[in-house]
Amino acid sequence: METKKLSFAEMQGLLEKAETQNRWHGLIIGDKGVGKTSLLKTAPRPIVVASFDPGGLLALSRDDAVGPAIPEDQIMVINCENDDYLDPKAYLYFERQFKELRKNDIFPHIGTFALSSITTFAQSLMWQIMKKENRIIAGMDRASDQKKQGMQMADWGTLNTMFQWWSRAISALPCHTIMEGHIARNYDEVQMTHVKTLMLPGASKDNVPNIVPEVYYMSVDNKGNRQLLTNYTKGFKASTKFGAGCLADEEPADFRGILQKCGLPHEDVV
């Protein structure tokens, strides 16, 4: 059977119809309390939030300067906030819930999926790896216990591989996806300045931002106005693909507004 030859315009049309090509996928990085989670109030609904930050969901259940609380019928929560180092369960619970949502084809019917935050998600993932390898020891009374405790060399490779997998899996969803992260401050010897990067352990802090299409930083000025930095400026390693040519270096912290300027769907899914 002869395969039909497609013109360039037809191939381009097929690519443009791909749902993952038409949804925003990326990182919102900022200091604690800057309003990363509250930004979800401006995101298309319904929203699914996997919350690993202790007390993080409070920002969505209360009115604040960003907007009113998100109604319960417009948000679904995967609550992973209260993990236990000695008996970690949060990561496996999240993994099961995520796979169940994907198996049942739920993601095409939601507006935005959020992981809040990838920094505390890393903590739960590290604890799960240590538990699996029997490297969580209560007390550590002896020096030999201390040598067995914690992450070993091979574990860091496992952690980095898992982060790359999750970054690709989340960025392939047929809905907008936001991964929130906290800021780490480092010195860039090439730029000869202090730069702000994603707070993740090992190589993951560089690999994850290289995988996702968008990396924005949230900042607050002295008047309390929240801004999203979309390009490498002021020591922030921000970048944008969707927003090239249509976003300023600093944009108001309005996710729907960002989507609209990028020509992406910005209405609620009904």
N, C-alpha and C positions, 0 to 999 in steps of 0.2 A: 504493500500500500504506500503510495507516494505521499510524503509529508508536504503539507501546504507551506509555501514560502511566504513569509510575512514581510511586508515593507517596513522600513525603519519607523514610519509614523505609527503603524499598527503595533510594533513591538514597544514603542514608547507609550502608547495608550494602555497596553497591558500592564506595564510597570506602574503607571500612574494610578491604575485601579487597585493595586496591591494595598491592602488596608494598613500594613505596617509602614508603607512608604508615605501614608497620608495621616499619620498620627505622630504627636510629639513624644519623644523618648529622651530622657536625660536626667541630669543631676541638678539639684538646687542645693548649694553649699552655703553655710553661714554659721555664725556663732550661735551658741545656745541663747534662746530668748529673742532672737531677731525677728521671728515670725514665719519661719519656714512652714510649719504645720498649718498655721492660720491661712497661708496662701491657698490651701486646698478649698477654702470657702469661695474662691474665685474660679474653681475648676469645673468643667462640665460634669454633670451628674447623670445617673447615680455614681457614687464613689465607693471603691473598696480600699480600705486602709489596713495594712499590716503594721501594727504599732509595736515597736520594740522599746521605745523611749518611755521610762517610768513616768506616768502622769501626762504623757504626750497627748492623749485623747481629750484632755480637759479643754484644750484650745479649740476643739471643734464642737464641743457641747455648750459653749458659752458665747455670749455676744462680746465682740471686741471692736477695735477700730477698723478692722478689715471688713466685718460684717456680722450678721446674726448667726446664731448656732445653726448647724446643718440639721434639718429635720431627720428624725430617726428612719423615716421611710425612704430617705435619699442616700443613706450611707450604710455600708456593711463593714463590720470590724473583725479583723483577725487579731485578737488580743494576745500579744506575746510579751507584755510589759514586765511581768514579775517572774523572771527566770531565777534559777538557783544554781550557783556555782557548783555546789556539792552534788546536786541532782538535776542537771539541766534537761529541760523538756521543750523549751520554746522553739528551737530550730526545727525539730522533727514535727512539731504541731503545725508550724507555718508551712513546711514542705508538703505535709498531707493536705492541708487546706488549699494550697495553691494548685496542686495536681488535681484535686477534686474539681475545682472551678474550671480548670482547663479541660478536663475529661468531659464535663457536662456542658461545655461550650458556652460558659457564662460570659466570658470577657467581651465578645462582640456586643453584648447587651448593656455594658456599663460605659460610662463616660471617661472615668479616670481611675487608674490603679496607682496606689502610693505605697512606698516602703519607707517607714518613718521610725528610725533612721537607719541608713546602711552602716553607720558607725556602731550603734548598739547591736545591730544584726550581726556584725563581725564578732562581737563579744560572745554572743550566744553560739555562733558557729564554732568559735575556738573552744568553748567549753564542751560542745558536743564532740569535737574531734578528740579532746583530751579524755573525755569519758569513754569513748569507744576504744581508745588505746590504754585504758586503765592508768591514766596519769593524773587523776584527781585524788589527792590523799589528804584527808582531814588531819589536822594537827601538825604533821611534819616534825615529829619529835627527834628524828635522827638525821644526820647529814646525808645518809643514803636515801632517805625519803625525799630530801630536797633535790637530789640529782634526778630522781624519777618524776618529780613534779613538773607540770607545765608542758609547753610546746617543745618538740624536738625538731631537728633539722628537716626530716622528711615531712613533718606536719605542716611546715610553712608552704611547701610545694602543694600539698593537698588544699590548704586554705586558698592559695592563689588560684588554683584550678577551679575550685568551687565558685569563687567570686567571678571569674571570667564566664563560667557557665550561667550563673544567675543573671549577670549583666546582659548576656545575649538572650536568655530566655525571656526576661522582662521586656527587653527592647524589641522583641518579636511579637508582642501581644497586639491584638487588633483594637486597642484602645489607647488613649493617652496614658503615659506612665511617668511618674515622678519618683525618683529616689532622692531622699533628703540625706545630707551628710554634714558633719561638723568640720570646722576649719582646723588645719594644722599649719603652723608657721615655721618656714624653713628659709635658709639663705641660698639664693641662686648665684653660684659663682660666675656663671656666664653673663647674667644680667647685672651682677654685682649689686643686688638689692634683696631685701627680704620679700619672699613670696608666700602666698597663702595657697595651700593645697588641701586635698581631701584627706581627712583623718582616717586612714586605714593602715593596717600593719603591712610591713614588707613591700613587695613589688606591687601589691594590689592597689596602693595609693596612686600609682601611675597607670596600671593596666586598665582599671575600671573606667577612668575618664577617657582613655583612648578608644574604648569600645563603644560607649554610648554617643549618639550624635550631638547632643547638646550638654553643655556644662555652664551653668549660670551661678553667679555669686550674689547673695542677698546682703545688702548693707542698709544701714539706717543713718540718716544725717542728723545734725544737731537739733533739728525741728521735729524729729520723729517720723520723717517721711521714709518709707521703705522703697528701695530701688533694686532692680535686678541688673547686674553687670553682665553683658553678653559677649564681650570681647576682652582680650588680654589687656588690662589697664589697671593702674594703681596697685600693681603687684598681685593682681588676681588672675589666675590662669583660666579665664573664661573663654569659651568658644561657641560658635553657632554655625550650623549648616543650613537649617531651615530659615534662619533669619538673615542670611547673607543678602545685603542690599535692601533690606526692609526694616531692620531693627537698628536703633541707635545703640551706642556703647552702654548707655544707661537707660533703662525702661522702667516705668512705674510697675510696682509689684502687683500686677493684675494678669493672672494666667490666661483668662479668656481674651484679654486685649492682646497679649503676645500671640496667641493662636490666630486671632483675626488678622493681625498684621502679616503673619507668615502665610496666610491663605489656607490655613488648616481648619477643619471642623471645630466650631467653638460652641455649638448649641448642646443642650442636654439631650441624652439619648432617651427616646420615649418608645 
